[in-house]
Amino acid sequence: MPELLERVRNDLSNDPYYIQNFPNDGQRFLAWYLRNCYLRTTVQAKDDITDGPNDKEFDAIIVDDEKRQVIVIQSKFYGGSVDHEPLLEVLAAWLQIQDLPTLQANCNPKLQIKLEAVAEALADEYEIVFELVTTGSLTIDAKKDLEAFQSKISEFEHPQASLTLVDSDVVQTRWTEAAGKDLPKIHHTLTLEPGRYLAVDIANFKTVVAALRLADCLKLPGIADGKLFRPNVRQSLGLTNKVNKGMKQTLNGDNPQYFFFYHNGLTALCEKLELNEVSHQIKLDGLGVVNGCQSLTTILSCSERVKALPDARVLVRFYEIPQRDLADKISIYTNSQSAVKPRDLRSNDKRVLALKKAYENAYPTGYLITKRGEERPADKNADLTVDVAVLAKCLMTWHCQRPNIAYNENRLFDKHFEQLFKSDYLPSDIAGLNNWFRRIEARWNAGDLALNEALLASPSYSKFHLFYAVQLFFSAASNQIDKVPAPAATTGFPDPDALIGFAANCYNSALDAGMAEYQERGRIFSPQNWLKAKDSLLKLSASVNMFMGFMASMPGGPQMKQALVLPANRFGLRWVAE
């Protein structure tokens, strides 16, 4: 940690972002952690932090709609030993969150806004993840308090909650991983139970299959800080993941001994494996778990009673695989066999394949990516390459006019798949959607849209609200308010960047209108909740219509307005997606 601590202190002292936006080193470190370990943008990190007077022990909050998690962070920036006081602060946060109305009534304004988003998330059964982040190390007594607290909150069903200690070692690991650097290799020796393991060579690779007690699994180093899962293609999905919930229910139920039969097991790779069949010890060098992150983190969240169950076991496969390319393939393939997403199930759907064939025939240098992890062929044009997940989000935004739900990839390929994917959808319209969205992303990445920071803090929503606004301009100019233009018909617009700028202007106005309405009613306005609600769409539509009225008086406005007009036969009805 000393090297990293020096790096942190140097960044906090020299980076103008930290100096100008945060009054003390505590907040600056928290912002550094959010940016460098969670990879939050400068705007998002600033928005996440609620630390300050009357923060009620909530230093930062992230409501992650994709992972369905509420992440509550308590941060302590100091070296040396850390006693139980920060844990008491986390406990205070946990107790207060049980009564959100009272908490909201007595906290600072920024936290009040965040808690609006928290309340909606918890009503939708999001998991709460508490993090105690510190550059120090817990004392022995504090570690005991931590274990007791972890066990206590793990017993709650509603809401599901967990507590993670992010101490100096974990910060180091997360920063190293986020920076793409190599982590130290893990070496471990464990004793197997006679009669509960099998050693065999498969394809000339040493293999040991064992039924391990949960307590022995948890002795594997690198679970808490994530080092053990560095080769894994996925990290923990949280306790609200259905599979993880099921595991926890089995372990806490009347028959935890059946866990072995209900669970698929773990896959662990190592560079070198040595088994002593006399002592029953297995020595593992360069160890990494490529399939089982969900399992181990879920088991870790259980009570000490569960962890010590003598008859609760899990199947573990140890493979000696020194070749990096083969290890990578095993990681990908073993994870492909579990936690399959709706997108994966639809990748070979006849409608998706028909769209792919038609698009690539119409655009020989174009390519439609249908599978996760699929790479664009070297001979294909990057500007004409479309990811089917992005296409689904664009279809939901443009044709269904629902950018507020476009972020939810799983729902798009499950509940809404039939409405979105039509085998006769024109390749030129796919190209039109792709062209507009690429332009919006380019402007977003350039940072020149002059959007309100509350909108910049929610890119997964805001990009598609801008996309929606672009579509609205064509409908409004053509007096086709209740219809949707064919994307291909819009690609000839002479100044797309100017139109995207107008869309951003309208988006800001819509936010202001929404905020003003809430304030008039004496209600707390949460930008994140508003973006998920239909009111954001109504306000944005009204803002575009108002802007169209001003356009005639703008320099070059009449010509631009005329360029937005499309023939009536290039419009179609809105697709239904509720």
Residue, then its C-alpha position, 0 to 999 in steps of 0.5 A: m500500500p505505501e506505493l499506492l498511498e503515495r500515488v493517491r496523495n500525489d493525485l490529490s495534491n496536484d490534480p485540479y479536479y480534486i483541489q477545486n471540487f472538494p474541500n478536504d482530503g477525505q472527500r478527495f480520497l473518496a472521489w479518487y476511489l470512485r474514479n480509479c476503482y469504480l471508473r466513475t466519471t468526474v461528473q459522476a463521482k462529484d454527484d455520488i458524494t454526499d459527505g458533508p454536514n448532516d450526511k448521517e454517515f452516508d459519504a457516497i451513494i451509487v444507485d446502479d440500475e444495471k446491477r440492481q444495487v444501492i452502493v453505500i460507501q463510508s470512507k476513512f482516509y488515514g493510515g495505520s490501525v482502524d478501530h471499530e468507530p467507522l463500523l459503528e458509522v456503517l451500522a448507523a447508516w444501516l439502521q437509518i436506512q430502515d426508516l427512509p422518511t425520517l432519514q430524509a427529513n433530517c439530512n443534508p439536501k444532496l443526500q435527500i435527493k439521493l435517498e429519493a433514488v434509493a427509495e425507488a430502488l429498494a421498492d424494486e428489491y435492489e440489494i444494498v451493498f455497504e462498503l467501508v473504504t479505508t487506507g488503513s487496516l482494521t484492528i483485531d477487535a474491529k475485525k471481530d465487530l466486522e464479522a458480527f455485523q456481516s453476519k447480522i445483516s446477511e440474515f435480512e431478506h428485505p432488503q438484501a444487504s451485505l457489508t464489504l471491507v475495502d481496506s488498503d489491500v482491497v483498494q490496491t487490488r481494485w486500483t491495480e485491476a482497474a488500471g489493467k496491471d498484473l496482480p501478484k500470483i496467489h499460492h495456496t496449500l490445502t488439505l483434502e478429505p480422504g475419500r472425497y477427492l479424485a486425481v486424474d490426468i485429462a488430455n495430459f493436464k493434471t486434474v483434481v476434483a474434490a468435495l470441499r467444505l465451505a469453511d475450506c473454500l473460504k480459506l482460499p486467499g483473495i476472495a474478499d479483495g477479489k484477487l482470486f477472481r482476476p481471471n474471471v470474466r464476470q464479477s459478483l452479481g450481488l445477492t439479488n441475482k436469482v441464482n445467488k439468492g437460491m444458494k443463500q436460501t439453501l445454505n440457510g435452510d434445513n438441508p444445507q448438505y444438499f448444497f453440493f447437489y444443487h450447485n454446479g461447482l467451482t473451476a480453479l486454474c493454476e500454473k502448477l499443481e502438486l498433490n501428495e496422496v499420503s498427506h492429502q495436501i494439494k499445493l497450488d501455484g498461480l491460483g485463480v478461480v475462473n468460475g465460482c466468483q458468485s458462489l464464494t462471495t455469496i458464501l462469504s456473506c453468510s453467517e459464521r454458523v453457515k460457514a462452519l456447517p460440517d456437511a455443507r460442501v461444494l464441488v471444486r475442479f482444480y486444473e493445472i493449466p500453465q498455458r495462458d491462451l487455454a486458461d482464457k478459453i476455459s474462463i470464457y467457456t465455463n462462464s458461458q455455460s451459466a448465468v446465460k443472459p437473454r441476449d445470449l439466448r436470442s443471438n441465434d434467433k431467426r429474426v436476429l440472423a435474418l437482420k444480420k444477413a440482410y444488413e451485411n448483404a446491403y453493406p458489404t463492409g458492415y458487420l452486425i455483432t450478435k454475440r457477447g465478446e464477439e470481435r469485429p473482423a479486421d476487414k469490416n468498417a468500424d463505422l458500419t459495425v453495429d452491436v445487437a445490444v445497442l441496436a435493441k436500445c436504439l429500436m426501443t428509443w426511436h420506434c417505441q419512444r421509450p428511452n427511459i427503459a432502453y438501458n435495461e438490456n435484459r428486458l429488451f431481449d426478454k420481455h420486449f424482444e418480439q416488439l423490437f426485432k422484426s425480420d423485415y426491418l430494413p438494413s438502411d434503417i439499421a444504418g440510420l440508427n447506427n449513424w445517429f447514435r455514433r454521432i451522439e456518442a462522439r459528441w458525448n465523449a467530446g464533452d461539448l454538449a453543455l448538458n446539466e451535470a445531473l444529466l451527465a451523471s446518468p449517461s446510460y439514460s441521457k444518451f438515449h434521451l438525446f437520441y429520442a429528442v433527435q427523432l422528435f425534431f423530425s416528427a414535430a417539423s413534419n406535423q407527424i407528432d404521433k408517428v415515427p420517421a424511418p431512420a434512413a429518411t433522416t440521414g440526409f439532414p445537412d447539419p446533424d451536429a447542430l441538431i444534436g446540440f438543439a436536442a441537448n438544449c431541449y433536454n436541459s430545458a426539460l430537466d428544468a421544467g421537471m425540477a420546477e414542477y416538483q419544487e412547486r409541489g414541495r417534493i424532492f426532485s431526483p434526476q435519476n428517478w425522473l429520467k426513469a419516469k415517463d414525465s421526462l419524455l413528456k417534458l422533453s417532447a414539450s421542450v422540442n415543440m417549443f424550440m421548433g416555435f423559436m427556430a424560425s427566428m434563429p439565424g439559418g433557422p428557417q432553412m434548418k426547419q425545412a430540412l427537418v420536414l420529411p414526406a408523410n409516407r416516411f413515417g410509421l406508427r409507434w411500436v408498443a412496448e410497455 
